[in-house]
Amino acid sequence: MSSRQAVLLVGGRGTRLGDLTARTPKPLLPVAGRPFLSHLVERLAVQGFRDILLLTGYLAEAFQAFQADWSARGVTITCRVETEPAGTGGALHLALPELAPDFLVLNGDSLFAIDLADFLASPLPPGVDGRLALRRVPTTDRYGTVTLADGRITGFQPRAAAPGPGVINAGVYWLRREAVTEAHALPCSLEADIFPGLAQAGRLEGRILDGYFLDIGVPDDFARAQVDFAPGGAAALYNGTGQAEAGA
């Protein structure tokens, strides 16, 4: 895969992790001996993404050393700082001058270990502004659900009072700049404010994919990450293309 742009959303406060994020942004919390964000960037670099834009906010200055470290390894990391909370959609809208015509977006606090070359293999068709990676889960207790018909996303439902199995947004998106060009009142959420309108207009694709997934946003899963990302752990058994290593 030739070099493409990846945009990582790393500006949130991470309040559900309590004191852990009082002095450290959630994506820079140590997981198996190094910042969680380092695991994400390493996997992106292996898959050809060496132009990475970090959309920072909370404790933005903490990302400077991370930026310098990866730049020394041949990965160009640019940080854009939001001075006021703008939300995930607002952060992208404010970053329009730095965005490529189409670009990958990832949440900076979760990993969905998929083959990005496969996810991006077919271009976005005319009239489609984005493609979302989706996954099936046995319970949607922490997530809203996504409905899909003939490869197009038809709607998003909030987290149910009585959760069950369903399809969720896995936090990996391939977007055109047009998806975030329209101005919205800030703060603005991709998930709540932008994606529903695109889905209603038939302009959003969805792909249900398999792969290791972990969101470190709550204490139990942050603790689980220490095991999963250690050598021989569940996340470490997936190579850079999202496929399980032989024998895993």
DRENFI-657458 format. One line per field, with one value per residue (C-alpha): residue number from 1; residue in one letter; x, z, y. Coordinates in Angstrom, 3 decimals. Last residue first. Example, Ala and Ser with C-alpha at 12.3 -4.5 7.8 and 13.67 -1.06 7.14 Angstrom:
<rs>
num <- [2_1] $
residu <- [S_A] $
east <- [13.670_12.300] $
up <- [7.140_7.800] $
north <- [-1.060_-4.500] $
</rs>
This chain:
<rs>
num <- [248_247_246_245_244_243_242_241_240_239_238_237_236_235_234_233_232_231_230_229_228_227_226_225_224_223_222_221_220_219_218_217_216_215_214_213_212_211_210_209_208_207_206_205_204_203_202_201_200_199_198_197_196_195_194_193_192_191_190_189_188_187_186_185_184_183_182_181_180_179_178_177_176_175_174_173_172_171_170_169_168_167_166_165_164_163_162_161_160_159_158_157_156_155_154_153_152_151_150_149_148_147_146_145_144_143_142_141_140_139_138_137_136_135_134_133_132_131_130_129_128_127_126_125_124_123_122_121_120_119_118_117_116_115_114_113_112_111_110_109_108_107_106_105_104_103_102_101_100_99_98_97_96_95_94_93_92_91_90_89_88_87_86_85_84_83_82_81_80_79_78_77_76_75_74_73_72_71_70_69_68_67_66_65_64_63_62_61_60_59_58_57_56_55_54_53_52_51_50_49_48_47_46_45_44_43_42_41_40_39_38_37_36_35_34_33_32_31_30_29_28_27_26_25_24_23_22_21_20_19_18_17_16_15_14_13_12_11_10_9_8_7_6_5_4_3_2_1] $
residu <- [A_G_A_E_A_Q_G_T_G_N_Y_L_A_A_A_G_G_P_A_F_D_V_Q_A_R_A_F_D_D_P_V_G_I_D_L_F_Y_G_D_L_I_R_G_E_L_R_G_A_Q_A_L_G_P_F_I_D_A_E_L_S_C_P_L_A_H_A_E_T_V_A_E_R_R_L_W_Y_V_G_A_N_I_V_G_P_G_P_A_A_A_R_P_Q_F_G_T_I_R_G_D_A_L_T_V_T_G_Y_R_D_T_T_P_V_R_R_L_A_L_R_G_D_V_G_P_P_L_P_S_A_L_F_D_A_L_D_I_A_F_L_S_D_G_N_L_V_L_F_D_P_A_L_E_P_L_A_L_H_L_A_G_G_T_G_A_P_E_T_E_V_R_C_T_I_T_V_G_R_A_S_W_D_A_Q_F_A_Q_F_A_E_A_L_Y_G_T_L_L_L_I_D_R_F_G_Q_V_A_L_R_E_V_L_H_S_L_F_P_R_G_A_V_P_L_L_P_K_P_T_R_A_T_L_D_G_L_R_T_G_R_G_G_V_L_L_V_A_Q_R_S_S_M] $
east <- [-2.288_-0.263_0.533_0.006_-3.554_-4.321_-4.737_-2.149_0.451_0.438_-2.126_-0.784_0.249_-3.409_-4.254_-1.067_2.125_4.303_2.220_-0.583_-3.384_-2.150_-1.763_-4.847_-7.003_-6.208_-7.352_-10.417_-11.384_-10.620_-12.799_-11.700_-9.157_-11.272_-10.233_-10.881_-9.182_-10.511_-13.581_-15.238_-18.709_-18.211_-20.377_-20.893_-22.164_-23.729_-27.295_-28.705_-29.935_-26.509_-24.776_-27.123_-26.548_-22.743_-22.393_-24.102_-24.039_-21.055_-18.937_-19.683_-19.821_-18.772_-19.293_-22.206_-21.768_-19.934_-20.106_-16.682_-16.637_-17.840_-16.548_-12.986_-13.640_-13.628_-12.297_-13.333_-12.144_-13.951_-15.606_-19.200_-21.417_-23.442_-25.707_-26.141_-28.240_-28.706_-31.825_-31.752_-30.336_-27.327_-28.433_-29.445_-27.591_-29.101_-29.161_-25.511_-24.973_-23.570_-26.849_-28.694_-27.047_-28.189_-25.664_-25.859_-25.044_-22.308_-21.466_-24.172_-24.153_-23.765_-22.498_-20.657_-20.603_-18.119_-18.205_-15.535_-17.056_-16.858_-17.303_-18.495_-20.441_-22.007_-19.473_-18.029_-15.390_-12.452_-12.138_-9.066_-9.486_-10.675_-8.430_-5.352_-6.447_-6.292_-8.087_-6.943_-9.556_-7.642_-9.110_-8.135_-6.900_-10.087_-9.104_-9.660_-8.279_-8.065_-9.522_-8.799_-5.950_-6.653_-4.407_-6.568_-9.684_-8.375_-11.194_-13.725_-11.875_-11.862_-15.523_-16.492_-14.730_-15.877_-14.752_-13.349_-11.620_-8.035_-7.893_-4.288_-3.083_-0.136_1.762_3.482_5.724_6.929_10.580_11.723_13.009_9.527_8.230_10.236_9.584_5.808_5.805_7.880_5.370_2.250_2.269_1.796_-1.802_-2.875_-6.522_-6.794_-5.039_-5.938_-2.930_-2.170_-0.179_1.665_3.548_0.599_1.916_0.499_3.551_3.299_-0.328_0.508_3.335_1.094_-1.542_0.910_2.565_-0.819_-1.072_2.093_4.804_5.475_2.559_0.118_1.310_-1.188_-0.447_-3.851_-5.608_-3.828_-1.527_-1.687_-5.179_-5.683_-5.034_-6.917_-10.308_-10.339_-13.914_-12.749_-10.773_-10.236_-10.606_-8.182_-6.658_-8.592_-6.065_-5.902_-4.189_-2.878_-1.705_1.648_1.396_0.000] $
up <- [17.149_15.346_12.408_13.370_13.383_10.589_11.157_8.584_11.172_12.891_15.368_18.208_20.065_20.577_22.302_24.362_23.382_24.137_26.176_24.365_25.673_29.268_29.799_27.616_30.120_32.758_30.385_29.652_33.322_33.916_31.087_27.889_26.733_23.745_22.483_19.263_17.653_14.179_12.115_9.719_8.946_6.259_6.209_3.498_4.054_1.491_1.494_2.468_5.823_6.404_5.731_8.166_10.857_10.354_11.011_14.316_16.672_15.519_14.050_17.041_16.949_19.645_17.859_15.598_12.290_9.171_6.110_5.030_7.255_4.837_1.869_2.969_1.934_4.675_5.478_9.065_11.936_15.292_15.533_14.972_16.316_15.008_17.427_20.209_23.194_25.256_27.345_27.892_24.392_23.476_20.814_17.327_14.157_10.698_7.125_6.587_3.023_2.141_0.850_4.031_7.363_10.822_13.412_17.171_20.157_22.462_26.030_26.613_22.971_23.756_21.696_19.314_15.524_14.020_11.825_9.820_8.400_4.807_3.859_1.467_-1.018_-4.070_-6.475_-5.156_-2.406_-3.848_-3.442_-1.590_1.438_3.937_2.294_2.628_6.177_7.272_10.600_14.210_15.749_18.365_20.671_22.476_19.582_17.580_13.984_10.795_7.365_4.674_1.431_-0.241_2.295_5.444_6.726_5.638_6.912_10.501_11.990_10.420_11.775_15.321_14.977_14.045_17.025_19.450_19.399_22.913_22.900_21.868_19.411_18.772_15.493_15.762_12.716_12.657_9.757_10.296_9.418_12.809_13.994_13.305_15.690_18.648_17.853_17.802_21.061_22.679_21.523_22.508_26.137_24.964_24.006_27.614_26.429_22.792_20.099_16.540_15.579_11.858_10.522_7.212_7.325_6.704_4.743_6.666_8.907_9.701_10.809_13.108_14.702_15.061_16.948_19.338_19.985_20.863_23.772_25.163_26.047_28.582_28.030_27.836_29.204_28.971_25.958_24.278_27.559_27.930_30.973_34.048_35.442_33.008_35.445_38.158_36.783_33.801_32.936_32.477_29.316_28.492_24.707_22.150_20.589_17.348_14.977_11.313_8.873_5.565_2.851_1.874_-0.887_0.000] $
north <- [-18.277_-20.932_-18.689_-15.068_-13.811_-11.364_-7.627_-6.641_-5.641_-9.023_-10.237_-12.395_-9.235_-8.338_-11.636_-11.764_-13.600_-10.588_-8.115_-6.309_-8.559_-8.576_-4.829_-4.305_-6.202_-3.568_-0.818_-2.938_-3.109_0.578_1.955_3.725_1.130_0.042_-3.381_-5.272_-8.288_-8.904_-9.682_-7.269_-5.915_-3.273_-0.147_2.446_5.992_8.331_6.997_10.414_9.082_7.575_10.894_12.616_9.985_10.171_13.897_14.762_11.775_9.706_12.462_14.667_18.468_20.927_23.187_24.153_22.405_23.585_21.363_20.129_17.033_14.344_16.350_15.596_12.001_9.421_5.944_5.199_2.972_3.346_-0.078_1.093_-1.656_-4.604_-6.454_-8.967_-7.893_-4.762_-4.065_-0.280_0.093_2.228_4.667_3.509_4.465_4.271_3.041_2.179_1.013_-2.420_-3.800_-2.792_-1.938_-0.922_0.275_-0.164_2.037_0.856_-0.107_-2.761_-3.870_-7.556_-10.484_-8.140_-7.958_-5.532_-2.448_-0.620_2.552_3.795_7.438_10.107_7.984_9.646_8.213_4.951_4.894_3.043_-0.738_-1.986_0.289_-2.331_-4.953_-2.765_-1.942_-5.568_-5.399_-5.189_-2.889_-0.919_1.695_4.900_7.032_6.618_6.086_8.072_7.143_9.808_11.076_14.419_14.814_16.821_19.612_22.564_20.716_20.446_22.550_20.187_17.158_18.542_19.500_15.972_14.413_17.094_20.733_21.174_24.592_25.345_22.458_21.466_19.978_17.633_16.394_13.015_12.055_8.487_7.905_6.601_9.996_11.365_8.700_9.994_13.651_13.195_11.234_13.981_16.598_14.615_15.790_19.387_18.576_17.997_17.800_18.840_16.854_15.918_13.808_13.716_10.778_10.556_7.250_4.922_1.937_-1.032_-1.422_2.299_1.947_-0.956_1.026_4.075_2.085_0.402_3.766_5.252_2.821_4.370_1.856_-0.900_-3.260_-0.344_2.984_5.850_8.046_7.572_8.567_11.884_11.908_14.150_13.497_10.612_7.770_9.675_8.625_6.286_7.252_10.864_10.116_13.802_13.615_15.062_11.936_11.448_9.914_10.919_8.564_9.840_7.500_6.023_3.429_0.000] $
</rs>
